[in-house]
Amino acid sequence: AVAKSVAEAYRLALACDPVSAFGGILSFTRELDLETAQLMCEHFYEVAAAPSIAPEALELLKTKKPNLRVLKIEKPLAGEQITSGRAGFLVQEDTLAPLPSLAAGKWVGVPREDLWDDLIFAWKTAAITKSNSIVLAKDGASLGIGGGFTNRVDAVNYAINMAKERAQGCVLASDAFFPFADSIELAAKAGVAAIIQPGGSMRDAEVIEAAEKLGVSMFMGSHRVFRH
């Protein structure tokens, strides 16, 4: 989630999946302040990482959560991603594709540039989620994240089930193309207003037809962001 304060971003992120948050890891892009630390003390986490920690926040966490590991990460860690397998190791650059651009893609249906910020936020979230990944988002917050599924329609179903009624009027991002129109039909039924996806399926025409028929705006960019 993104918000005007760290505490509000934390609240919004926690609301996405409070069950899975138990024993989880927190990561912040701004200083971890006292208000946020106080909220954190209400739950159990393993690790928290931030570019800096306010002294009073650190003292509170030392007292209330002595087993919490707090990491100070001053800049993003870049490098290679190493994946192991029975035949050895795969080493590859751990980089993300360029952000989608309105000038480098096309709209299907009525363009929803008013939802562009949420579409980009959802795309970023899907890009760092294990494939197959689907993200529902609204007002700068994730509502449902389906990641690591063997098929895309299950990822869509999972994300919708997480969001429930909050999905009405939200956006959906997919880390790769939709191979069939079934995911679009599920999204429309849940109330998704706009979708962002790279396109490139042999059945793109069917997917586009379904979006137009169901009144779902869809932006088709040019980069997949599979992450295994």
Disulfide bonds with the S-S distance in Angstrom:
none
